[in-house]
Amino acid sequence: MSRNYKFQNQEFPYFVTFTVVQWIDVFTRTAYRDILVESLKYCIKNKGLKLYAWVIMSNHVHLIIGTTDKSMQDILTDIKRHTSKTIIKAIQENLQESRGDWLLWFFEREGKRNPSNEYFQFWQAGSHPIELFGDKMIDQKLDYLHNNPVVAGWVGKPEHFLYSSARDYAGDKGLIDIELMV
């Protein structure tokens, strides 16, 4: 991994992305999005995560994060490990999931390709952290993150998308308590 995509300075916020293997559209289901939301809330409360902005798309997640004490890499590793196991379990237990067998087969196949994996692989390796060291860069990443659902054609305005911090930045209350970057 290049030096440009590692957490270098814990003092700055970082823009991170994590993606479902092969860009599979898993987060079309509310139950799976809610698992991720609950994991972020838990990490804010219990692991020192500072969440400044977030959006859950159908197959990837963008966050702007910081930390109070624990390393950002450790927090992200915990989030990815927990959500992957919990989402796989939810797929296994949800008899109404029309794609369940295919999803499990696919995640198992991807897991077998990764020698450091236990069984299934849900997330692609890495989180592509980008250090945000200036207001211009922060504004650009906030706009990019919040406009993802608009560009995807899901909503007309960023604040109309429930699974995003855009509501908070528009003066409304979102699903997760965040720290505004203004």
C-alpha positions, 0 to 999 in steps of 0.5 A: 500500500502506498504511503499516501493511503495510510493513516499518518497523523491522528490529529487530522480528520480522514476521508475513508471509503470501504467497499463491498467485494466486487461492488455487490449492492448489499445495502439496498436492504434497510436491515443491512444499512441499520447494522452499519449505523448501529456499529458506527454509533457503538464506536462513537460511544465506546471506541473514541470514534469521531464521526464528522460525515457519512453516507451509505451507498448500495455497495460502499460507504464514505466516512469522514472520521477522527479519533480521541485516542484509539488509532483510526485504523484499529477502529475501522478494522473493528467496524469492518470485522463486526459489520461483515460478520453481522451482515453475513449472519443476517443474510443467513438467518433472513429467509426472505432475502431473495439473493441470500444463497447467491450472496453467501456463495459469493462472499464464501468464494471471495473468502477462499481467495484471501488466505488471511480470511476466516471464511467469508469476505464481505469488505474489500481490503483497505479503506483508502484513507485520505488526510484532510488538512485544509478547509478547501479539501474538507469542503470538497469531500463533504460535498462529494460524500453528501452528493453521492445519493443525488448523483446516483439519482436516488434523491433530488437534494442531499438532505433527503437521503436518510442514510447520510449526515447531509440532514445534520449539515442542513440543520435537521437531525440525522440517524447518527450523532455527528460532530459538524465540521463548520 
